[in-house]
Amino acid sequence: MDYYIAPEEPETDFLKITKPEEIRICDPAAGPGHMLTYAFDLLYAIYEEEGYDATEIGLKRRWARST
């Protein structure tokens, strides 16, 4: 790219999330919830990737609704 100026120092100040419970979702739209269903699918995959089984994910989902 002709006009790209590379930063002098690489960025290292990234958000570090150590466990799925730290992730929060905010859907600012008041629509049908398509973003939320997609976010749920992503979170479910993240929990599975971290080694949670389906029963543990379900328990966390019920807990989140009650708070």
C-alpha positions as CSV (number, residue, x, y, z in Angstrom):
1,M,0.0,0.0,0.0
2,D,1.5,3.3,-1.0
3,Y,0.2,5.4,1.8
4,Y,0.4,3.0,4.8
5,I,2.6,4.2,7.6
6,A,3.7,1.4,9.9
7,P,3.6,2.2,13.6
8,E,7.0,2.6,15.2
9,E,6.2,0.1,18.0
10,P,3.9,-2.9,17.6
11,E,0.7,-2.7,19.7
12,T,0.7,-5.0,22.7
13,D,-2.2,-3.4,24.7
14,F,-4.9,-5.8,23.7
15,L,-7.9,-6.9,25.7
16,K,-7.0,-10.1,27.4
17,I,-9.9,-12.4,28.4
18,T,-8.9,-15.4,30.4
19,K,-12.3,-17.2,30.7
20,P,-15.6,-17.1,28.8
21,E,-17.5,-15.7,31.8
22,E,-15.7,-12.4,31.3
23,I,-17.3,-11.8,27.9
24,R,-20.3,-9.5,27.9
25,I,-22.7,-8.9,25.0
26,C,-24.6,-5.7,24.4
27,D,-27.2,-5.4,21.6
28,P,-28.0,-1.7,21.3
29,A,-30.7,-2.4,18.7
30,A,-34.3,-3.1,19.5
31,G,-34.8,-5.4,16.6
32,P,-35.6,-9.1,16.3
33,G,-32.5,-10.2,18.0
34,H,-30.5,-11.6,15.1
35,M,-27.3,-10.2,16.6
36,L,-28.0,-11.9,19.9
37,T,-28.7,-15.3,18.4
38,Y,-25.4,-15.1,16.5
39,A,-23.6,-13.9,19.6
40,F,-25.1,-16.9,21.5
41,D,-23.8,-19.3,18.8
42,L,-20.3,-17.7,19.1
43,L,-20.3,-17.9,22.9
44,Y,-21.5,-21.5,22.8
45,A,-18.5,-22.3,20.5
46,I,-16.1,-20.5,22.8
47,Y,-17.4,-22.4,25.9
48,E,-17.0,-25.7,23.9
49,E,-13.5,-24.7,22.9
50,E,-12.6,-24.1,26.5
51,G,-13.7,-27.6,27.4
52,Y,-17.1,-27.0,28.9
53,D,-19.7,-29.7,28.1
54,A,-23.3,-28.9,27.0
55,T,-24.7,-29.4,30.5
56,E,-22.3,-26.8,32.0
57,I,-23.1,-24.3,29.3
58,G,-26.8,-24.7,29.9
59,L,-26.4,-24.1,33.6
60,K,-24.4,-20.9,32.9
61,R,-27.1,-19.8,30.5
62,R,-29.9,-20.2,33.1
63,W,-27.8,-18.4,35.7
64,A,-27.2,-15.5,33.4
65,R,-30.9,-15.1,32.8
66,S,-31.6,-14.9,36.5
67,T,-29.2,-12.1,37.3
